[in-house]
Amino acid sequence: MAGFVQRMEQRQVTLFLAAIGLGLLVGWLAPAAAPALSSTITPVLGLLLFATFLGVPLAAVWRSFLDRRFLGGVLSVNFVLVPAVVFGLSRFVAADRALLLGVLLVLLTPCVDYVIVFTGLAGGAADRLLAATPLLMLLQIVLLPGYLWLFAGPDAAALIEVAPFVEAFLVLIVLPLAAAAAVQCGSRRRRLARSAGSIETCMQAAMVPLMMVTLAVVVGSQIAAVGAQAAALLAVVPVYIAFLAIMVGVGLVAARLARLDVPASRALVFSGATRNSLVVLPLALALPASLALAPLAVVTQTLVELLGMVVLVRLVPRLVPGSRPDAARPSSVALCDDGP
C-alpha cells in the first residue's frame, strides 16, 4: 500500500492533469450532469481539506499566529500588492462591465480553502497558511467593498454579501479542522488510538485521489457554461494567466524581502496567486441578468487557476529550492493532552 501511495505522489502532476482532462470530457459531452457535479464540489472539497488538516501538525497552527513576519507578508501581498496588480490588469476589460465585475470579484479575494492543499503538495508551510485563514477571510470581507468602489464605481460596492464568506469558512475550514482535531486527539488516547490511526493512514493514502476527484468535478461542472460563451470570455483568459505569472514573481520577491524560510516562501507564493473563486461565485450569480457574464468570468478564472496550480506544484519547489520540510506533510501532532 505504501509503495502504491508513493507512486501516486511521484506522478501527481500527471494524475491531476488526467483528472482535469476527464472533467473537461465529461462536462463537455454530458452538460446535463453539471448540476449534479456542482452539488458534489463542497462535500468533496471538505473531505479533501479534512485529509489535508490530518497531515498538518495542528498544534503548530496556533503557534503560527506568532509568526508576524509570515502573517505580515501574506497580508501585504494579498491586500496591498494584489489590488495594485488587479487594478492594472482589470483595465484591459474595463469596457465590459460584466467582465470587469467578474474579474474584480475573483482576483481581489485570496483563497482560503484548496490553497492549503496545493501549498502542502508543494512542500510549503500549510500550517502557517492555515493560521492566516481567519485574517484573510475577515479582511477580504471588510476591504472588498472599498476596492470595488475604487475600481468599478459606488454601485459595485453594494454587491457584497457576508453570508457566502461565512458559510464557506464554517463548512470548508471550521468543520474539517474540528474533525481533524478530534481524530488527532483520539490518536493520543489508548482506547481510540487504533481507530484514529487507521483514519489518518486511510486519509493520507486518499490525498491524491481526492485531489483528482476535486479537480474533475470542479472542471466538469463548469466547462459547458464557459464553453457556451467562449468567444465573449476569451478576453479574460490572458488577464488570469498574467495574474498568475505576475503574482508568482511578486510572491518570490516579497518572500525574499521578508527573509522567510523555504516552507513559508512557498506558502506566500501560493497565497498570492490563488483566489477565492468558489466563495465569490454566489455573489456573481446574484448579479442582474444584464451582468450574466460576470459569474462565467469567475468560473473561467477557476479553470485557468486549477491548471496553473498543477503547474505550480512542480514549479514553485524549483523556484524556491530547499529540502522538503517536515511541516508539509508530517505525522499527526495532537491538540490535547494524553488521556486514559
N, C-alpha and C positions, 0 to 999 in steps of 0.2 A: 504493500500500500504506500509506504513512504517513498519508494522508488517511482511509483506512478505519479504521486503528487509533485515530486521533484522534477519529473519530465514535463509535467504541465506548466510548472513555474518557468522552466527554461524556455518553453515555447509559448509563453503567454501572449506576446505581441501577435504572433501568427494566429493564435486561437481567438484573440479579440477581434482581429480583422475578419476572420471567418464568421464570427458571430454578427458583426456589423453587416457583412455580405448576406448572411441568412436573413437578417431583419429587413434589409433592402428588398430581397427577393420575395419574401412573404408579404410585406407591406404593399409592394407594387402589384403582385399577382392576385392578392386577395384583399383589396381595400376594405371590404366589409368587415374584416377582422380587426380593424383599427380600434373601435370602441372597446372590444374585449381586451386587446393588448394594452390599451391605455389604463384600464382598470387594474391591471396587474403591476403597473410601474411602482406605485407606493409600497405595496407589500414586499415585492422583490427587492427594491432598494433598501427597505427597512431591514430585511434579512441580511442583505449584504453588509450593511453598516453594523449589525449585531455581530457578524463574523469578524469584521474589522476591529470592533471595540474589544472583542475577546482576545485579540492578538496585541493589544496595546496595554502597557503597564498602567492601569487606570489610577493606581496610587500616585504615579508620577504626574498625572494630569493636573492634580491640584497644586503640586509644586511648580508646574509650568506657569501658573499665574504670576509667579515671582520673577519670571524671565522678562524683565522690562525691555531689554534690547530687542528680543524677538517680537514681543507684542507691539512695541513702537514701530518696528519695521513693517509688520503686517498692516497695521492701521494706516501708516503713512502711505504705503504703496496703494492700498485699496481706496482710501478716501481723500488723498491729495494728488497722487500721480495718475491713477486711473482716470479720474474725472478730466484731467487735462488732456490725456490721450484720447478719451472718448469724445470730448468736445471737438477736437481736431478732425477725427475720423467721421463723426456724425455729419459734418458739413457736406460730405460727398452725397448724402441722401436727404439733405435738409429740404429740398424742393418737394419731396413727397412726405406729407405729414404722417401718414400711417407707418411708413418705413422708418421715419425719424423716431417716432414714439417707441416702436418695437426695439430699435437699436438702443435707444437710451435706457429703456426699462431693463433690458437684459445685461447690457455692458456695465451699468453703474452699480450692479448688485453682486457682491462677492459670494461665491458658492460656500455653503456650509455643510453639504452632505457628501456627495461622492468625491469631492476634492480630497477628503481624508483617505479614501480608499486608494486613489491614484498616488497620493503622497507616500503612503506606506509601500505601495508596489515599487516605487522608485527609490526606496531607501531613505525617505525623508522623515522628519520628526512629526509623525502623526499625532503623538500625544500633545505636543505643544500647539499644533494647529487645532486640535480638539478643544484645548483650553481656551483658545481665542474665539471659539464659535459664538458664545453668548454676546461678546462685544461686537463681533462682525454683524450678527443679526440685529442687535439693537441699533447700532449706528446706521445701518442701511435703511432701517425704517424711519429714523429721525432725519437723515440727510437727503434721502431720495427726493422728497417733495421740493426741497430747495434747489437741487441740481436740475430737476425738470423745469422748475420756474425759470432758472437762468438760461437753460439750453433750448427750451421749447415754448416758453411763454407761461403766463399766470394760470391759464386754464388747465395746463398739463399737470400742475401740482395737485389738482383736485382728484386725480385718478387713483391716488394711493389709498389702499385699504390695509389695515393691520392684520386682519383675520388670516389671510393665506400665509403670512410670515409666521404667525404664532402657531397655526396648525402644523406647518412643516417642521418647526422647531420641536414641537411636542412629539409628533409621530415619527420623525426621522432621526432625531437626536436624543431626546429625553427617554423615550421608551426603549430603544435598543441599548442605550447606555445603562439604564437601570437593569435591564435583563442581563447584560454582560457583567455588571457589578454583582448581581445576585449569584451568577454562576461562579465568578471568581471567589466570592466569599464562601460558596459551598465547597470549593476545592480545598479550602483550609479546614474543613470540618470532617472528621473521620467518617461519620455516617453518610455524608454526601460526596465525599471525595471521588469515589469511583464514578458515580453518575456525572458529576461536574467535569471530571477528566475526559470522559467519553464524549461529552458535548463539545468540549474545547477541541479535541482531536478531530471530531467529525467536521466542525465548522472550519477549522484550519484547512482541512482537505478540500472543503467545498468553496474556498475563496475564488479560485479561478473559474470554476463552473458558474458560480453565482454572478461574477462579473460578466461572463459571457451572456448569461440569460438577461441581465440588466441591459446590456448594450443591444441585444437583439430585440427586446420588447420596446425599448425607447425608440429605436430607429424604425422598427416595423409599424409602430402605432402612428408615426408622424409622416412617413415618406410620401404617402399617397396625397395628403393635403398639400404638402410642399410641391410635389410634382405637378399638381394641377395649376399652380401659379408660378411655375419655374421661371418663366420669362420675366415676370414682374419682380421676383425675388432675387434675380441674378445680381442686381446692383449691391445687395448687402453682403454677398459672399466674399468679395475682396476686402470689405471692411472687417469682417470677422477674422479672416486669415491674417490681415495686417495687425489686428489687435493681438492675436496670439503671438505673432513674431515679435512685436514691439514689447509686449509685457514680459516675455521671456528675457529679453535684453535688459529691461528695466529691473526685473527681479534680481538678475545676476549682479547688476551694478549696485542696487540697494543692499543686497546681502553682503557684498564686499565692503561697502562704506560702513555698514553696521558691524562689521567684523564678526559675522555669525559663523558657527561651525558648519560642517558639511550637512548634517541632517536638517538643521534649521534653514540653511541656504536653499536646499531643495524644496522644503516646505514653503518658503516665501515665494519662490518662483511659481509653484503650483497655485498658491492662493491668489496671486496677482493675475494669473492667466485664466483661471476657471471662474465661471459665472453662475448665477443662481437661477438658471432658466426654468427649471421645473417649478420653482416657487412663484416667479413673476408671471408665468403663463396664465394663471387665473385672472390676474389683473388685466392682461392684454385681451383675454377672451371677453371681459366685461365691457370693453370699449364699444361705442356705437358702430352700427353696421357700415357706416361710411369709412371706418378705420379697420376694415376686416383684414387687411394685410398685416396689421401690427402683430397679432398672435402668430401668424405664419413666419414673420421675421424673427420672432423669438424662437420658434421651432427650428428654423434654419440655423440659428446660432448653435442650438443643441447638437445638430447633426455635424456641423463643422467642428465644434469643440470636441465631441467624442472621438472623431478621427484624430484630431490634434493631440488629445490626451494619450491615445495609444502610442503615438509617435514620441511624445514627451516622456513617457515611462522609460523608454530606451535612451532618449537623447539627454535628458537632464542629468543622469548619473555621469555621462561623459563630459557635460559642460561643467559640472561640479564634482570632480573626481574625488574619490576617497573610499575607504573601506566601508562595506555595507554595515550601517550601525545596528547595534543590538536593539535599539528602540524601534526600528522599523517593523519588525515582526517578531517580538520577543515572546518568551514564555509568560504566562499569566502572573500578575502580582496582585495579591488580594487587597481589598479595600477595608477589610475588617480584621480584627484580632483572631487568634486561634480560639476555637471553641471546643466544647466537648464533642 
